[in-house]
Amino acid sequence: MIKRAKGRVSAPSSRADVGSNSRVAAFEEERAFAFLEINQRQEKPRTAGLTEIRGPYYTPMGQRYLHDVLETMGRYVNSLKFAGGSFVLMPRKQLQALIETAHRFTVLVSTGGFIERVLARGAKQVERYVAKCAELGFDIVEISSGFITIPTQDWIRLIKKVQRAGLKAKPEVGIQFGAGGASQSSVLEQQGVSSAQLAIERAKQFLDAGASLIMVESEGITESVATWRVDVPEQFASALGLERVMFEAAEPPVFGWYIKQFGPEVNLFVDHSQIVQLEALRRGLWGTADLWAKVVTFKENSK
């Protein structure tokens, strides 16, 4: 059974619910074809159904490109994640322009898991890296260990260091050794996997240390495997609570499976090219044969 937040649901008369309802109403007024009903779900700032999109890595991304993406789809995007340390290659001015563009559309900006590359260069470089992330305007520092082994208590120290810098720490956990670099599945098979329970126990400690959300790496679960480990996401959701985890969904069949399994308000990380397809599925607007017209929500303020 998946853990849900305990406590009585507040009546719509509360200040928070009134604000949420007004945002939904404003969205409906602005939406083209508003007479065609779609699934209602939280508008930003949302606490469920978060969508993080990948920024520059597989394709370059400049300010104008990002602006076009967010001008049309920004209300569905909660955060933008840099991948593979791509920001290291960019001129400072253009990097800051990307971050500022995201912020104009109330989109948080994440470093991605590049800190494990910095960790290999020593503690002083980590200090400088975290400080520079704060200086440039990043909001989230992802802390991963796909290619390295690090003691859990050291991981927790990193979480607290990031938080002291005024940034959100987002640990990434998984079961695949060598994950995060799009390695061939044959190579990853040789690296081996760890137990889901070990990753979950670590994640619990990270949440206790103040992390608000755990990223779950897809490699070893739904990516670079012969058979999907569908048991692993269920274990994470059951042990931590669905609202405390975000699943990497590298391909449309993967995020389709997550929505089929957990509903349209599961937290997902996808490529920026997939944001329209994902939101159409969340809203019950379109989908593959197994999900077409089958994804629904029920809200008290529904028409």
N, C-alpha and C positions, 0 to 999 in steps of 0.2 A: 504493500500500500504506500502511495506517495504521501509524504508529509505535507500538510497545508498549514498556513498560519492559523493559530488558535485565536479564539476571541469572537465576540459577537460582531456581526457586520453592522456598521453604522447606517443609520437612515439617510436618505438622500438630502436631508435638510442640513447635514453637517457642512461646514465651510469647505472642506476638501472636496466633498462630493458635488457641491454646487459649482465649484470651480471646474471640476472634471466635466460635468454635464454641459457647462457653458462652452468649454473647448470643443466638445463633440458637436454641439449645435453650430459653432462657428465653422468647423470643418465641413459640415453638411451644407451650409450656405455657400461655401466657396467651391465645393466639388462640382465639376461638370457632371451632367446626367444625375443630379442629386435625387431625381424621382425614382431612380433604380436603387433599391435598398441593397446594402452590403452589410456584412457582419460589423457590429459595433464592438470596439475594444478601446482600451485606454488611449487617450492622446498624451502627448508629452507634457510634463515629465511623467513617463509611465514606469510602473514597477513590475510589470509582467509583459511578456511578449516583446522583450528587448531585441533589437536587431543591431548587430555590429557588422560593418562592411569593411572589406579589405581595401586599402588605398593603393598607392603605387607599389608594384613589384612585378607582376606578370605583364602589366602595361604601365607606361609612364602616366603620371597624373599631374597636371598643373592647375593653377587657380581657376582658369576659365572652364576647364573640364569638370572640376569638382563643383564649381558653381552651377553648371548646367544640371549635373546629377542631383544636387540638393535643392535647386530651385523647383524641380518637378517632383522629387521623391523625398525631400528632406524631412517631411513630417513623419515619415516611417522609419527614419534612421536615428538611432540613439548614440552611436559612437562610430568613429572611423579609426581603423587600426593600420598602422604602418607594418609592413612585413619585411623580414630579412635585413633589418637595419638600413632600409632604402633611404632614410633621411640623412644618413652619413654621406651619401653621394650628392646631395642637393645643396645648392647655394643657400645660405642662411636666409636671404631676403625672400626667396621663393618658398622655402619651408615655412617661414612665419606667415606668408600670405595664405598658404594652404590651411594652416591652423586657424587663422583669423576667419577665413571663409567658413570653415566648419562651425566655429563658434557663433557666427552670425545666424546660422540655422539651428542653433541650440543643439549642436552635435558635439559630444565630447571626443577628445583625441587621445588615442592610445599609442604607446611606443611599439607595441608588439613585444615579442620575447627576446629582443636583442640583448638584454642585460646578461644573458648567460655567456655571450661572446665577450662582454666587458669584464665579467667575473674572472675569466681566464687571464686577464691582464693585471689583476691585483686590486686590493682594497682602495687604494688612492684613486684609481681610475673609476671605480664604482662611485666614490664620493663625487668626483667631478661630473660623471654622467648624470647622476640624479639631480645635481644642482643645475646642470645645463638644461635638462628636461623641464625643470620648473621655470627657468629663465625664459625659455623659448615659448612657453605657454601650453605644454602638454598637460593633460588632465589625469591620465592613467599611465602607470608603469606596470606593464605585464611582467611577471616574474616566472620564468619557465626553466626547465632543466632537461630538455629533450636530449641534449648532447653531452651533458655533464652530470656528475653525481655530487650532490651537496647535502650535508646533514640537515635534518628537518629544523633544528634549532637555529642554524645559520640562515635558513630560508625565512624563518620568523623574524630574525634580526633585520633582514632586508625589507620585509613588509613594514616593520616599524620605522625603519630609516626613510622609506618612501613616504610614509604618512607624516613623519616629522617635517618633511619638505613641503607639506601642504598638498600632496598628490594622493590619488587613490591607488592602492596596490591591488593588482588583480593577478593572483597566482594561477598558473596553468599546470594542471596535472594530467596524467595519462598512464597508460600501461605499456607503451611501446618504447623500448630503448632506441635512441637515435632518431626520435620523431622531430618533425619541424622543418626538415630540409627538402621535402619532396623526393626522398630517396626511393630507389626502385624497391618493390616489394621483396624481391629476392635478397637484397642487401639487408632489409629490416628483419627478415626471417632469421638471418644469421645472428642478429643482435639479440633476439629474444624479447620476451615480455615479462612484466611483473604482475602481481596480483591486483585486481581491482580493489580489494579490501585494504591493501597497503596505501593505495592512492587516496581512498576515501578517508582513512584515518588521518593521513596528512592534511587533507582538505579540511577536516573538522578542526584541527589545530590552527590552520590558517584563518578560518572564520572566527575562532576564539581570539585570535591575535588582532582582529579588527578588519580583515578583508570582508568586503560586502558581497563579492561575487567570485565564483570559481569558474575558470575556463577549463573545459574538458577537451583535450587533444583528440583529434579524430583518428590519427594513425594508430593502427592496432585494433581499432573498433569498427569503423566503417570505411577506412581508407587504407590502401596497401595491404589488404588481407584477402584471402581466398573466400572466406565466409564471414559475414558481419557478425560481430559479437554483440548481438542485440540485448543480451543480459546485462551488459556493463552499464549503459545509460540508465536502465531501470534501477540498478543498484545505487548509482549516484543520486538519482532523483528521490528514491525512497529514504536513503540515509541522511541526505543533506536538506531536502526540500527542493521542489522544482524551481522555486523562485530564487534559490541561491546558486544555481548552476547555469552556465551558458555552454551549449554544445557547438563545436565546430562542425559545420555541414558543408563539405567541400563540393558537393554536386547536387543538382535538383532531386534525384531519387533519394538522396540522404535527407535533405530537409523535408521532403514529402513524407518520408517514413517517420521523422520526429513529430510532425504535425498529426499524422495518423495515430501515433502512439500516445502523445501527450496533449494534443489539442493545439489550437492556433496561437496560444499565448505562452508557448515554450520559448525560452531565450536562445537565439541562434546567431552564429557568426557565419557569414557567407561572403562571396566575392561581390564587389560593387556592381558588377554586371548582372547580378541575379536579384537585385532588390525588387524590381518590378514583379518578377515571377513569384518571389516569395510572398510579397504583400498581397498579390492577387489570390494566392492560395490561402493566406491567413483570413482574408476578407470574404472567402467563399465565392469569389468572382469567377475563377477559372481553375483548371487543374488537370491532372492526368485522369485516365478513365476510372482509376480506383478511388479518386477523391473528388471528382467533378460533382458539384452541388451537394457534397456530403459534409463539408466543414462548416459548422455553425457555432454561434455564441448565443447566450441569453443574458440580457441586461435589463434591469428594472425600468430604465428609462427608454426602453425600446418602444417604437411606435406601434 
